[in-house]
Amino acid sequence: MFSIVLVFCFGVLNFAAHKAVIDSGHPMIAQVPWFFQSLGGRLSLVVEFAMLLGALIMAAAGSAGWAWVYAFYTGLNGLSAWLIFSGRL
């Protein structure tokens, strides 16, 4: 149960960081492939949801390893968002 709650909390963080980066107007956003720009960049949020759903399903099935993988993914997302917002990228 703890891994499900943990993955869900990481998912909230991922969505917040992802949405903030999309809304930031950073020049790098204009360089993403056309299929991620469809629906105003919201297609990438659908991919984010699919990843969260998959991690939640695997955590519910008892695979704590997927919670660790999703935690690592959340760390990378947080690092990327920080690099973008701090002007280092």
C-alpha positions as CSV (number, residue, x, y, z in Angstrom):
1,M,0.0,0.0,0.0
2,F,2.9,2.4,0.8
3,S,4.4,2.0,-2.7
4,I,1.0,2.9,-4.3
5,V,0.8,6.1,-2.2
6,L,4.4,6.9,-2.9
7,V,3.9,6.5,-6.7
8,F,0.8,8.6,-6.6
9,C,2.6,11.4,-4.8
10,F,5.4,11.2,-7.3
11,G,2.9,11.4,-10.0
12,V,1.5,14.6,-8.6
13,L,5.0,16.1,-8.6
14,N,5.6,14.9,-12.1
15,F,2.4,16.5,-13.4
16,A,3.1,19.8,-11.6
17,A,6.7,20.0,-13.0
18,H,5.5,18.9,-16.5
19,K,2.7,21.5,-16.6
20,A,5.0,24.2,-15.3
21,V,7.6,23.5,-18.0
22,I,4.9,23.5,-20.7
23,D,3.5,26.8,-19.5
24,S,7.0,28.4,-19.1
25,G,7.4,29.4,-22.7
26,H,11.0,28.2,-22.7
27,P,12.5,28.2,-26.3
28,M,13.3,24.5,-26.0
29,I,9.6,23.7,-25.9
30,A,9.3,24.9,-29.5
31,Q,11.9,22.3,-30.5
32,V,10.0,19.2,-29.4
33,P,8.6,16.9,-32.1
34,W,5.3,17.9,-33.7
35,F,3.3,15.0,-32.2
36,F,4.1,16.3,-28.7
37,Q,3.0,19.7,-29.6
38,S,-0.5,18.6,-30.7
39,L,-3.3,19.6,-28.4
40,G,-1.3,22.5,-27.2
41,G,1.4,20.3,-25.7
42,R,-1.1,18.3,-23.7
43,L,-0.4,15.1,-25.6
44,S,2.8,14.8,-23.5
45,L,0.6,15.0,-20.4
46,V,-1.3,12.0,-21.7
47,V,2.0,10.1,-22.0
48,E,2.8,11.2,-18.5
49,F,-0.5,9.8,-17.3
50,A,0.1,6.5,-19.0
51,M,3.4,6.2,-17.3
52,L,1.8,7.0,-13.9
53,L,-1.0,4.5,-14.5
54,G,1.5,1.8,-15.5
55,A,3.6,2.4,-12.4
56,L,0.5,2.4,-10.2
57,I,-0.7,-0.9,-11.7
58,M,2.7,-2.5,-11.1
59,A,3.0,-1.2,-7.6
60,A,-0.5,-2.5,-6.8
61,A,0.6,-5.9,-8.1
62,G,3.3,-5.9,-5.5
63,S,6.3,-4.9,-7.5
64,A,8.1,-2.4,-5.3
65,G,10.9,-2.1,-7.9
66,W,8.6,-0.1,-10.1
67,A,8.0,2.4,-7.4
68,W,11.8,2.9,-7.2
69,V,12.0,3.2,-11.0
70,Y,9.3,5.8,-10.9
71,A,11.0,7.6,-8.0
72,F,14.2,7.8,-10.1
73,Y,12.1,9.1,-13.1
74,T,10.6,11.7,-10.8
75,G,14.1,12.8,-9.7
76,L,15.1,13.2,-13.3
77,N,12.0,15.2,-14.1
78,G,12.7,17.5,-11.1
79,L,16.3,18.0,-12.1
80,S,15.2,18.8,-15.7
81,A,12.6,21.3,-14.5
82,W,15.1,22.9,-12.2
83,L,17.6,23.3,-15.0
84,I,15.0,24.9,-17.2
85,F,13.7,27.3,-14.6
86,S,17.2,28.3,-13.2
87,G,18.3,29.3,-16.7
88,R,21.1,26.6,-16.8
89,L,19.5,25.0,-19.9
